[in-house]
């Protein structure tokens, strides 16, 4: 069988659904005005303020980017924030590879927010500037280490074909344990 195990597909769908619910209305669709104008901390009500304060402690974009629509639904926003927090700071995937996965998705989606926030973090975590530059130029990076190539192929297959081939999954199993594969799948579906 040449596809992702069912649990991996289900996890991807669940995480992606949460991400889409939080971000799909952040940019204008057909009008010139954003559907959700940018909030400021002063505009937050008593239910939104605690989440806004948490976001401000860790975000390089303040309550902008994906946080702007999330904060409008504080309970959902808190749950998504907790997921994002885990996937950024508590994940089992090594930081360099996790940030690489995030910028791969950011590049595929042409997300300036993701690229602006995470390319410097990937570089700081030790990802080669050449790899970052090639990815930014929309090229498959050359000279990747095996773990980097596995991340690139895994994330790219998952995001473009909505499944991971048996060959790529077997390569991932040589580099990552089960928890890391689940975490890599989740970060690929949410960032």
Secondary structure by P-SEA (a helix, b strand, c coil): cccccaaaaaaaaaaaaaaaaacccccccccccccccccccccccccaaaaaaaaaaccccccccccccccccaaaaaaaaaaaaaacccccccaaaaaaaaaaaaaaaccaaaaaacaaaaaaacccaaaaaaaaaccccccccaaaaaaaaaaaaaaacccccaaaaaaaaacccaaaaaaaaaaaacc
